[in-house]
Amino acid sequence: MRIASSPRVLFALSAILCGCGEGPREAATPEVQTSTVEDPGPQAMMWDCLFDEAESAPDWLPQLGCLDDFDALASEPAGSSLPFARSVKTVIDTEDGNALYFQHSERYPIHHEFVSKHLSVAAGFTPVPDLTNFNNTQYSDPLRRFILGAVTHYDGPDAWVYEIAPYDRAGPEMIETAFKAIADNAFFGEQLRFHPTSVTVQAATAELSDDVPTLDTDALYEGIDYQPLNLAESYGRLRFLTADQLETEYVTFRDIVVLDRVPNDISVTLGIITSEFQTPLAHINVLSQNRGTPNMALRDAYDSPELRGLEGKWVRLVVGPSNYSIAEVTKQEADVFWEDNRPSLVQVPGANREVTDLRNVTETIAYSEDASGEEKHAAIKEGTRAFGGKAANYGALARIEGVRAPKAFAVPIYYYFQFLEENGFDKRIEALLADPGFQDDPAVRDAELEALRDDMQTAPVNAEFERMLLDKIAADYPVGLRMRFRSSTNAEDLDGFTGAGLYTSRSGDPNDPAYPVLDAVRRVWASVWFFRAFEERSYRGIDHTAVGMALLVHRSFPDEEANGVALTDNPFDRTGMDPAFYVNVQYGEDSVVLPPPGVTTDQFLYYYFQNGQPTRYLSRSNLSTTSESVMNRSQVHELGEALAAIRSYFSPIYGAGPGVWWAMDVEFKLDGEPGEEPLLWVKQARPFGER
């Protein structure tokens, strides 16, 4: 049985203008070739095609007479979470009587390339400026020469829309000029709608005439069924589970799992299909990206008759940018795939047990500020051996001028191993790892790990270490301030393996018996032996006994106004043509990466480097009783300043080089005293893209 799907696809968070086109050619206008538009819809006009399939596609067309014309010039999105869309870039040249060009977008992926070749001096026009000046004028200057945009067809809602860049400051007259020219010269003209791609563009729609019908993002969402999160292929046994069942039933790394909703936690699998849409920074998606396994959402997947027909069978799942396919295979085929695609082993940098002092975070890594990126990277890796990846990267973060990070210190890995050895847990762990029953039965493994954690959470802690820790807190932090003890192992935040969400963090207050400091410390240490963390390490070939848990310690934020995560580049555009910061933020302490069922967050793209710095909201928090955003404009700008500084600082350390997408994964809070403007605090920065 085989299901090949091209269903309605998630209108994802970036709506890149990925159309195509070219400027006027020296040859005459392309000859007209009669053709029939395939299923044009009741309002589509029946015109003649201009593109002759027997010839190569032209650089541009003055008119789109049929679907063949559109397809000849259109391009598809390149990013992993882009919506299924076909798009043709458009150029209106006001210097030439508002001449219209539908450009070939795969051949000319940006407007500047097209107009430089076809609408500049060589073609008899005035010069086109260099790319920087072009971008600084042609998207903002009211007297600009070009009106730039794209016509896009979204398959899910079957919508034809005209779009301009989210940062474009075109006024209503420019939008109407371009819209009418396109509508008058395209077979889908009567179906065309204007889709505002950002808050900035939305403001211009209020002044548009009734001749320019609009279609907002929410309306596009209504027709979306499919969301590709991580594009990949795998073979596994198809299983159906509710998110609640994951608490009591076990999945293996040979399973592909269909879930009724997005879970808070899941062990290693070879693929995930959820019936609810996910956020790009949801733990299961970050883990899927780390593993290189397919992850997608499909509305009503849990009750899909087609998928249910494959339940319990070995299948091949392919998640693509515009569709997915799933088909039954033999177990032998699945076994061959597994042997050929076993995950690469993760090399833990080792544990430095020589360091015993509690260090302020800036001292967890040692390099001068004029050190090279490679030297800084080596220093962070060395710091990871003693203080774990989170604390080592935090030590670098705390050095960035203009970024407000909480004052923090690190407890080295030494005290975790001391705790194990003084209580005999090291011998107990060795015995478990040598027990075939523990290794072969996930139920036994889960029960034994739970018993180990329970005993660790009540075991005595070295008295000298306890005194050192409490003295450090008393000396450096005000009385009554609750502290946060965060996991920082030497097996996380590594190149190609983040370990996101595997371990825990806990709060403790030396002056409040309801929050004992040692309870928090022991719980974080014990989280090394979470079932899912154990499974993930086993999947990646990590030696469990080589893993050490350090602690990153700073003030707690028990009553923050908002919390969020961000990426320092646009995860929906891996081409670099649509640079933006991605931000996911929520009121209070409610999680943004693991939101409760039915809870939505503010998600937006912030075009920090573009004129006007527009924001494009992709979803809104439903915890607000007003229409206000979680963050105001000044807070968004301050966050943008911090993200730009973080990206610039870490680029020589983790950046993969020109043309290779990468980003830093940043965690932040908004916190302040009652009645005061909350301050932005950056709590974490770790590499998201692989080095």
Secondary structure by P-SEA (a helix, b strand, c coil): cbbbbbcccccccccccccccccccccccccbbbbbbccccccbbbbbbcccccccccccccccccaaaaaaccccccccccccbbbbbbbbccccccccccccccccccaaaaaaccccccccccccccaaaaaaccccccccccbbbbbbbbcccccccccccccccccaaaaaaaaaaaaacccccccbbbbbccaaaaaacccccccbbbbcaaaaaaacccccccccccbbbbbbbccccccccccccccbbbbcccccccccccbbbbccccccccaaaaaaaaacbbbbccccccccaaaaaaccbbbbbbbcccbbbbbbbcaaaaaaaaaaccccccccccccccccccccccccccccccccaaaaaaaaaaaaacccaaaaaaaaaaacccccccccccccaaaaaaaaaaaaaaaaaaaaaacccccccaaaaaaaaaaaaaaaacccccaaaaaaaaaaaaacccccbbbbbbbbccccccccccccccccccccccccccccaaaaaaaaaaccccaaaaaaaaaaccccccbbbbbbbccccccccccbbbbccccccccccbbbbbbbbbcccccccccccccccbbbbbccccccbbbbbcccccccccccccccaaaaaaaaaaaaaaaaaacccccccccbbbbbbbbbbbbbcccccbbbbbccccccccc
